[in-house]
């Protein structure tokens, strides 16, 4: 008798040994599924720093260029994605020594590009490059590297072919190139000079597509060096390089810092949390003038360490990036630095120079391109580094979730 109720043990349901084992298996399966689902929710992205204590530390961006007889992973004839101004060999560049150098970090080895492994890890995911023509340069390099396994299909382009989207159906991978040279709102599409920059408004070309992507490669560039008028709260507040306009000179670093800060604030407030890769500033190698005057880049081998001093403007802009990157980390952003600045600084030999045109007459005075990179060329290393970062991210996430799935019986 218990609380006035008589309990008959015979009325309790009897459970066989087989049924108990079946129920236990159901519980374990349910637990495993719950853990897997929780892992997906809690760790949609795991940065390489997440397991830094378990892996040997290595600074991929501190190293030197060493000669490598194996040459590039593709050629100007095997890849169809190269824009003609960067197709240096087809355009008649006679020297090929710039193709036989490899980046060697001091404390470890940078793995050779494994396009198949990368595509398998990136299966069912998406990656976007947001920025200017250097972003396009890097995207075309990536498409060439991946074409050894699968050639991407162009599935979208805007009216001016500035923004594009490619799809690799065998791996269900989407690659996006989003034209946003200032990252913030500007009038660059209607005027290449006297550009109006709105420091408190983002460029909706990329914000409207932000939700689509698992990974974002973000970068600013040489557009910030142009003559620009700064607006804030619908009021002109200053400018850069606007002599004769009676406006306060605030400088290129002012607008770039404001742009990065606004971008990171947007990303921090967004519910969508992709992994953000900030690729650092691209140094130029004009000597004896600038791109639209006497500037040339006719060197045929990399600089040695400390042989070349960066343009002060380049050094200033990279400092802005590093400082804003650190602030982004403090604010909790899922942010990784793709620090290509130094390794690019050492490669004056990798630019098209006069070979931005088909078989130019080099006996004449020509405009040289000492900013973009020949394909194939040194910029392929940027993508090897990017792939190393993204594969580490995916492998670490997989390791973490696999460990969680081990349930002792």
C-alpha positions in Angstrom: 0.0 0.0 0.0 1.4 3.4 -1.0 -0.5 6.6 -0.5 -3.7 4.6 -0.5 -2.9 2.8 -3.7 -2.1 -0.9 -3.9 0.6 -1.7 -6.4 0.6 -5.1 -8.1 4.1 -5.9 -9.4 2.6 -8.3 -11.9 1.0 -5.3 -13.7 4.4 -3.8 -14.6 5.3 -4.3 -18.3 8.0 -6.9 -18.8 10.9 -5.9 -21.2 13.0 -8.5 -22.8 16.8 -8.4 -23.1 16.5 -7.8 -26.8 14.1 -4.9 -26.4 16.4 -3.3 -23.8 19.4 -3.6 -26.2 17.3 -2.1 -29.0 16.2 0.8 -26.8 19.8 1.4 -25.8 20.9 1.5 -29.4 18.1 4.0 -30.2 19.3 6.2 -27.3 22.9 6.1 -28.5 21.9 6.8 -32.1 19.7 9.7 -31.0 22.5 11.1 -28.8 25.0 10.9 -31.7 22.6 12.7 -34.0 22.0 15.3 -31.4 25.7 15.8 -30.9 26.3 16.1 -34.6 23.5 18.7 -34.9 24.8 20.6 -31.9 28.3 20.6 -33.4 26.9 22.0 -36.6 25.1 24.8 -34.7 27.9 25.6 -32.3 30.9 25.2 -34.6 29.8 26.2 -38.1 33.4 27.4 -38.6 36.4 26.7 -36.5 39.4 28.9 -37.1 42.9 27.5 -37.3 43.7 29.2 -33.9 41.1 26.9 -32.3 43.7 24.1 -32.0 46.9 26.1 -32.0 48.0 24.4 -28.8 47.7 21.0 -30.5 49.6 21.9 -33.7 53.1 23.1 -34.3 53.1 26.8 -34.6 54.1 28.1 -38.1 53.9 31.6 -39.5 53.0 30.9 -43.2 53.7 34.5 -44.1 57.2 34.7 -42.8 59.7 33.1 -45.3 61.5 33.5 -48.5 61.2 32.8 -52.2 63.3 29.8 -53.3 63.9 28.5 -56.8 61.7 25.6 -57.9 62.3 23.8 -61.1 58.8 22.2 -61.2 57.2 25.4 -62.3 53.5 26.4 -62.1 50.6 24.1 -61.7 49.0 25.2 -64.9 49.9 27.1 -68.1 48.6 29.9 -70.2 47.3 27.3 -72.7 45.8 24.9 -70.2 43.6 27.5 -68.4 40.8 29.5 -70.2 40.1 31.9 -67.3 43.0 34.3 -67.7 42.1 37.9 -68.6 44.2 39.0 -71.5 46.0 41.8 -69.6 47.4 39.2 -67.2 48.1 36.6 -69.9 51.8 37.6 -70.0 53.1 34.6 -72.0 50.5 34.8 -74.7 51.1 38.5 -74.9 54.8 37.7 -75.7 56.7 38.1 -72.5 60.0 36.5 -73.4 61.4 35.6 -70.0 60.0 32.8 -67.9 62.2 32.8 -64.9 59.4 34.4 -62.7 57.5 31.1 -63.0 60.1 29.0 -61.2 60.0 30.4 -57.6 58.2 28.9 -54.6 57.3 30.5 -51.3 59.1 28.7 -48.4 58.0 29.6 -44.8 60.9 29.6 -42.4 59.5 27.2 -39.9 57.4 24.7 -42.0 56.6 23.7 -45.5 53.7 25.1 -47.6 51.9 22.1 -49.1 51.6 21.9 -52.8 48.2 22.8 -54.2 45.9 19.8 -54.0 42.9 20.9 -56.0 41.0 17.6 -55.5 41.4 17.6 -51.8 40.4 21.2 -51.6 37.2 20.7 -53.7 36.3 17.6 -51.7 36.6 19.6 -48.4 34.7 22.5 -49.9 31.9 20.3 -51.3 28.4 21.9 -50.9 30.0 25.2 -49.8 30.5 28.7 -51.3 33.3 31.2 -51.4 33.2 34.9 -52.5 35.9 37.4 -53.2 34.8 41.0 -52.5 37.0 43.8 -53.8 38.6 45.2 -56.9 40.6 44.0 -59.9 43.2 42.4 -57.7 40.4 40.2 -56.4 39.6 39.4 -60.0 43.2 38.5 -60.6 43.2 36.2 -57.6 39.9 34.6 -58.5 41.1 33.8 -62.0 44.2 32.2 -60.4 42.0 30.1 -58.2 39.8 29.0 -61.2 43.0 28.0 -63.1 44.3 26.0 -60.1 41.0 24.2 -59.7 40.5 23.5 -63.4 43.0 20.7 -63.2 40.2 18.7 -61.4 37.0 20.5 -62.5 36.4 23.5 -64.8 34.0 26.0 -63.3 30.9 27.1 -65.2 30.1 30.8 -65.4 26.5 31.0 -64.3 26.1 34.8 -63.7 27.7 38.1 -64.6 26.5 41.7 -64.2 26.1 44.1 -67.1 29.8 45.1 -67.1 31.2 41.6 -66.3 32.6 43.0 -63.1 30.8 40.7 -60.8 30.6 37.0 -61.7 29.5 33.7 -60.3 30.9 30.3 -61.2 29.6 26.8 -60.3 31.4 23.5 -60.0 28.6 21.0 -60.3 30.6 17.8 -59.5 31.4 19.2 -56.1 28.4 21.6 -55.6 30.9 24.5 -55.0 29.9 28.1 -55.8 32.6 30.8 -56.3 31.6 34.5 -56.4 33.5 37.6 -57.5 31.8 40.7 -56.3 33.0 44.1 -57.6 33.1 46.5 -54.7 36.5 48.4 -55.0 35.8 50.7 -52.0 33.6 48.3 -50.0 31.5 51.3 -49.2 29.1 53.3 -51.4 30.8 55.4 -54.1 30.3 56.9 -57.5 33.2 55.0 -59.1 30.8 53.5 -61.7 30.0 56.9 -63.2 33.3 58.7 -62.6 36.9 57.6 -62.4 38.0 61.0 -61.1 36.6 63.2 -58.3 34.9 60.1 -56.8 32.4 60.6 -54.0 32.8 58.2 -51.1 30.0 57.7 -48.5 31.8 56.8 -45.3 28.7 55.7 -43.5 27.0 53.6 -46.2 28.1 50.2 -47.4 28.2 49.1 -51.0 25.0 47.1 -51.4 26.5 45.2 -54.3 28.1 42.9 -51.7 25.8 43.3 -48.7 22.9 42.0 -50.8 24.8 38.8 -51.5 26.5 38.4 -48.2 24.1 35.7 -46.9 24.9 33.3 -49.7 28.4 32.5 -48.8 30.2 30.3 -46.3 33.5 32.0 -46.8 34.4 35.6 -47.7 37.7 36.9 -48.9 37.8 40.6 -48.4 40.3 43.2 -49.5 40.7 46.9 -50.3 43.1 48.3 -52.8 44.6 51.1 -54.8 41.2 52.8 -55.5 41.6 54.5 -52.1 44.6 56.3 -53.5 42.5 58.1 -56.1 41.1 61.6 -55.7 38.0 61.1 -53.5 35.5 63.4 -51.7 34.3 62.1 -48.4 30.6 62.3 -47.3 29.0 61.5 -44.0 25.5 62.2 -42.8 24.8 63.6 -46.3 27.5 66.3 -45.8 31.0 66.6 -47.3 33.5 66.2 -44.5 36.8 66.2 -46.3 38.8 64.5 -49.1 41.9 62.8 -50.3 44.2 64.3 -53.0 41.7 67.0 -53.9 43.9 70.0 -54.4 42.2 73.3 -55.3 38.8 72.3 -53.8 39.1 74.1 -50.4 38.3 70.9 -48.6 40.1 69.4 -45.6 42.6 66.7 -46.5 41.9 63.7 -44.4 43.9 61.2 -46.3 43.6 57.8 -47.9 44.1 56.0 -44.6 41.2 57.8 -43.1 38.7 56.6 -45.7 40.1 53.1 -45.7 39.9 52.8 -41.9 36.4 54.0 -41.9 35.4 51.5 -44.6 36.9 48.5 -42.9 35.4 49.6 -39.6 31.9 49.8 -41.1 32.3 46.5 -42.9 33.4 44.7 -39.7 30.5 46.3 -37.8 28.0 45.0 -40.4 29.5 41.5 -40.2 29.5 41.5 -36.4 25.9 42.5 -36.2 24.7 40.1 -39.0 23.1 36.8 -37.9 25.0 35.1 -40.8 28.5 34.2 -39.6 30.8 33.1 -42.5 34.5 32.9 -42.0 36.0 36.2 -43.1 39.5 36.2 -44.6 41.0 39.6 -44.8 43.7 39.7 -47.6 46.2 42.4 -47.0 47.2 45.3 -49.2 48.8 44.7 -52.6 52.1 46.6 -53.0 53.0 48.0 -56.5 56.5 48.0 -58.0 56.6 51.0 -60.2 60.1 52.4 -60.6 61.1 55.7 -62.2 57.5 56.9 -62.2 53.9 55.8 -61.9 51.6 53.7 -64.0 50.3 56.4 -66.2 53.7 58.1 -66.8 57.3 56.7 -66.8 56.8 53.9 -64.3 58.3 50.5 -65.2 58.8 47.1 -63.6 61.4 45.3 -65.6 63.2 43.2 -62.9 63.6 39.6 -63.6 64.0 38.0 -60.1 62.6 38.5 -56.6 64.1 41.0 -54.2 66.2 39.7 -51.4 65.1 40.4 -47.8 65.5 44.2 -47.0 66.6 44.9 -50.6 63.4 46.9 -51.3 61.7 49.5 -49.1 57.9 49.6 -49.6 56.2 52.7 -50.9 55.2 54.7 -47.8 51.5 54.7 -49.0 51.5 50.9 -49.1 53.0 50.6 -45.7 50.4 53.0 -44.2 47.5 51.1 -45.7 48.7 47.8 -44.5 49.1 49.2 -41.0 45.4 50.3 -41.1 44.4 46.7 -42.1 46.4 45.1 -39.3 45.0 47.5 -36.7 41.4 47.1 -37.8 41.9 43.3 -38.0 42.9 43.2 -34.4 39.9 45.3 -33.4 37.7 42.9 -35.4 39.1 40.0 -33.4 38.5 41.8 -30.1 34.9 42.3 -31.1 34.4 38.6 -31.7 34.5 38.4 -35.5 35.4 35.1 -37.2 38.3 36.6 -38.9 41.6 35.3 -40.4 44.4 37.4 -41.9 45.7 36.3 -45.3 48.9 38.3 -45.0 50.2 38.3 -48.6 51.8 41.8 -48.3 55.4 40.9 -47.5 55.7 37.9 -49.9 54.2 40.0 -52.7 56.5 42.9 -51.8 59.5 40.7 -52.7 58.2 39.8 -56.2 58.7 42.8 -58.6 59.3 40.3 -61.4 55.7 39.0 -61.4 53.9 41.9 -63.1 52.8 42.1 -66.7 54.8 45.3 -67.2 54.4 46.2 -70.9 53.0 42.8 -71.7 49.5 43.8 -70.7 48.9 44.0 -74.4 49.4 41.4 -77.2 53.0 41.6 -78.4 53.6 45.2 -77.6 56.3 47.2 -79.4 58.7 47.6 -76.5 60.8 50.0 -78.5 58.1 52.6 -77.9 57.0 54.3 -74.7 54.3 52.1 -73.2 52.1 52.1 -70.2 53.3 49.4 -67.7 51.2 47.4 -65.3 53.2 47.0 -62.1 50.3 46.3 -59.9 48.4 43.2 -61.3 50.1 39.8 -61.6 50.9 37.6 -64.5 49.0 34.3 -64.7 50.5 31.9 -63.9 52.6 33.7 -61.5 53.3 34.7 -57.9 49.6 35.3 -57.1 49.0 31.6 -57.3 50.8 31.3 -54.0 48.2 33.5 -52.4 45.6 30.9 -53.3 47.8 28.1 -52.0 47.9 30.0 -48.7 44.2 30.6 -48.8 43.5 26.9 -49.5 45.8 25.9 -46.6 43.7 28.2 -44.3 40.3 26.9 -45.5 41.3 23.3 -45.4 42.7 23.6 -41.9 39.4 25.2 -40.9 37.3 22.4 -42.3 39.6 19.6 -41.1 39.7 21.1 -37.6 36.0 21.4 -37.5 35.7 17.8 -38.7 38.1 16.6 -36.0 36.3 18.4 -33.3 32.9 16.9 -34.3 34.4 13.4 -34.7 35.8 13.5 -31.2 32.4 14.6 -29.9 30.8 11.6 -31.7 32.8 9.1 -29.6 30.2 7.9 -27.1 31.5 5.2 -24.6 29.3 2.2 -24.1 
